[in-house]
């Protein structure tokens, strides 16, 4: 999981104070998080950062002040940040085009809210909005999948989908019982009971090649529970084997990009990293893709498989490399 972009976060921080000011009685953290399209954890992190911002001088009386009452938050001192962000004419026109296009999407939820927003933005844009010419917009597969999944959820019907699994570089076909839609870090996920693996899975919609709504009702079993994604979308299954790696300075990004159990510094700027995964084939491809910048410490069998893959690849170039004892660990 990568951290949200700096630009997105800055825009959100600038909008938070006017948002809170417009709600003098306070607002639930969960509600604010939904309004800004982020997790509760991310919004709390944003509020903690705002708490340390303010006027030059940086004395306690110059900083933005927030008040927490249970799960509600309100702003008690704005440090002058009370004016909402204003759009330029170009930005307003672009938003008008986007909202009009959105209204054309089949199965759109909150159509009334989109229509209301379009009317307000059109009024703000003035005559510029009247000059917006019709545009031909093709809805990509991701948006089509989102529309179909929403339809299945609303009608409580099972879904049949073709899904690309990047860790195995494989396209799969399965029937699922949809449970809910999630928007995490700007990406849509379907959480559903997968009948193929008999477990709850998260499916990223931009990896869905095709999805159709079935006539049979969705029926997640009693053991199907929604996942807590506050700590990230990827969460290894309990008991997943540990993969211990030594990565070089140039591959330190692995510890930031993937959820890890532990990280320890090594001489030369590298890291000792432990990750957990039920799919050792994914770890095998990860190490191979790092091109010698990572070494498997455990499990030994994985190290031997990667060494065999490397010898096979060199063999295709006519290079004969004999296995050594070190290939086992």
N, C-alpha and C positions, 0 to 999 in steps of 0.2 A: 504494500500500500504506500502510495506516495502522499506527501503532505499537500494540502490545498495550495494552489498557486498564490504567490505573493500579491499579485494584482487583484485577484478575486477577494482575498482576505482584506486588503486595504479598502476596497469598495464597500465591503460588508461593515467594516469598522466605522467608516464615515456615515453609513446609513443607520447604524444602530442607535446613535444618540437621538436624532430626530424621531426615530421609531419609538424609543422609550419615552421621549418627551410628550408624544401624542397620547401616551397611556399613563397619566399621572397617578393612577391607582395601582400601577404595576401590571406585570404580565407574567404568566407562567413560563418558566424557562423552556419547557417542552413545546409550548405554543410558539414562542419566538423562534425556536430552532426549526419548527415546521415552516414558519413563514419565510425563513431565510434559506431553507433547503439544505440544512446541515444537521449533524447529530447533536444531541444534548451536550455531549462531551466537547465538541468543537465550539459550540456557542459559549459554554462556560470558560473555555480557554480564551475566546475573544473578549469576554467581559473582564477576565483577569488582566488582560493586556490593556484594555481601555482604562482600567483603574489606575494604571501607572502613567497615563497620558494627561497632558494639560497645558497650561500657559507657561511661557518662559519664566524661569526662576525655580520651577519644580519644587516649590514648597508644598506642604500638605494642603494649604488652603487654595492652591492653584490647580490642583489635579481634579480630574473628573471623579465624582463621588457617586457610588451606587449603594443601594440598600437592598439587602436580601431578607425576605421574610418567608421562611420555609422554602417552598419551591418557586416563589415569585420574586421578581426583581424590578426595581424602579430606579430612575436616575434622580439624584437629589442636587447635584451640581453639574452643569453641562460644560463649564469652561468656555462658554461662547459657541459651542458647536451645536447650534439649534437649527440652522438653515438646511433644509433637505438639498440633496444634490439636484442640479438642474441639467436638463438635457439640451444639447445644441439642436438646431433645426435638423441637421443631417441625422442625428441620433433619433429624434422623434419620428422622422419620416421612415427610417429603417425599422423602427418598432411598429409603426402602423402597417408596413408591408408584412412583417412577421406575424402580427396578430391576425391580419386578414387571412394570411395563409393558414394559420393555426385553426381558424374557424372552418376551413375546408376539410380538415382531417376527419375521417370517419371514426365514430366511436369516441369523440372527444368528451372527456369529463369536464365539469365546471364550464360548460359553454356559456352560461349566463355571465359568469365572472369575466370571461375573456371578452364578451361583447361589451360589458361595462367598462373594462379597461381600454378597449379600442375607442369607445366614445370619448373617454376622458383625454386620451393621448391625442386623438384627432383634434379635439378642441384646443388643446395646448399648442399643437403644431400649426393651427390656423390655416391660412390659404395654402401653405406648402403641402398639407395632407391632401387637398383637393387635386393637386397636380400629380399625385402618385399614379403611375400608369400600371395597368394590369401586368402581372408577371406570370410566366409559366413556371410552376414549381413541381418538381418530381419528388414524391415522398420516398425516402430511402427505406431499405428493408428494416432498419432499426425502428423507424416510426410506425411502419406497418405492423411489426411484431408487437409494439407497445399497444397499438389499437386493438389487436386481436386478443392479447392477454387481458386487457381491461374488460373486453366483452365477455370473456370466459369467467372472470372474477365476478362481474355483475350478475351473470346468469347462473353462477355456481355450477359450471360445467368443466369436465376434464379437458385437458389439452394434449394434442399429439404434436411433438416438435422434433425437428432435426437440429442438433446442437453440436457445435465445434468445441472440443476439449483441447485447449492449447498444450496442456502438460503432456498429452499423449499424441498430439498432432493427429487427432482422429475425429471424424464426424460420426455422431451417434444418433440413433433414433429411439425415442422413448415416449411413453404416455405418463403424464403427471397430473396430480390433483393440486390445483393452485391454491395457495394460502393467502399471499399478499404481495404487493409491489413495494419495492424499496428504492429510494434514490440516495445513493451513497457516493460522495465525492464527484457528483455530476454524472454518474452512470446509473442506469436503471437495471434492477435485478428482480427476477421473479423468484420468490421463495415458494417451494412446492414439495409435495411428497412424490418422490420418484418411484414408480412401481418397478422399474428395472432393477434398482439397487436396494429397494425397500428401506428408504431413508429420506430425511429432509435434505434438500439440496438448494443451493442458490444458482440461478442461471442468469448470466449477464446477457441482456437482450441484444447487444450488438454482436453476440456470437450465435444467435439463433438464426439459422438459415431459412427455416420455414416453420410455421405454427398454424394449426387449425383448431377450431373449437369443436369438440365432439358432442354428440347428443346425450351421452351418459353423464349423470351428475358427478360432480367432484365429491370425493369421500375420503379426505385424509383420515387415517386411523387415529385412535386416542393417543398413541405415543408420538404423534407428530406435533412438536412444539416449535414455536417461533424462536429464531436465534437472536441473541443479544449481539448487535453489531457495533456497539459503542467502542469496542476495542479492535474494530476492523472486520472486514468481510471475511478474510481468510482465517479460519480457525481449525487447526489440525484435529482429527478425531482422537478421542482419548486412547492412549496406548499406541499411538503412531510411533514408529521407530525413529530414533535420533540419528541424524547425519552430522558428523563432526568434520569440519573443513578447516584448512589453513589457507587463507586467501592473502594475496599480495597487496601492496599499497594500492595498485591500480584497480583492484577488485574489491576495495573496501565498501563500495556502493551496495554490495550484496546485503550487508547488515542493515542498511537503511531502506532498501527496497522490499525485502522479504521479512515477515515476522520471524524473530529468532528467539530461542530459549536463553542463550547466553552469548556474550561477546567479551573477548579478552585481547589486549594488545600483544603483539609479537615484535621482536626485534626487526628493525628495517621498515617499520610502519605498517606491517600486515596485521591481520586479525585472526584469532581462533574463534570460529563461529559454529554454533550448534543450531540446526533447524530440525523441525519434526515434520514428517510427511508420510502419508500412507502409500504414496506413489513413488517408489524408488526410481522408476523410469524417469520421472521429472528431475530428480536430483542428478541422475546420470547425464541427462541432456544439459542441465545447468553447468555442471563441471566441464563437460566437453566444450560447451560454448565459450567458456572463459579462456580457452586456448593456453593452458599451462599456468594461468594465474591462480589456480586453486588446486589443492591436493586433498584427497579424501583420507581422513585419519580412521574413521569408523563409519559404517561397517566394512570389514575387510573384503567381503564378497563384492561390494559395490566398487571398491578400488580396483579389484581384479577385472570386473566387467568393463570399466572405463579404459583400463590399459589394453584390454583385448580389442575394444572398439578403435583405439588409436592405432594399434598395429595393423588392423584390417584396413583402416583408411590409408596408412602409409603404403600398405601392400598394393593398393590400387595405383600408386605412383611408381611401383617397381622398387620400393625400399623395403628390404627384408630386415625386420627388427625382431630379435629373439627375446622372449620373456625373461625377466630377471626376478630374483626373490623379492625385490622391493615392490613389484607389481601387486603383491598381495596386501600391501598396507602402506 
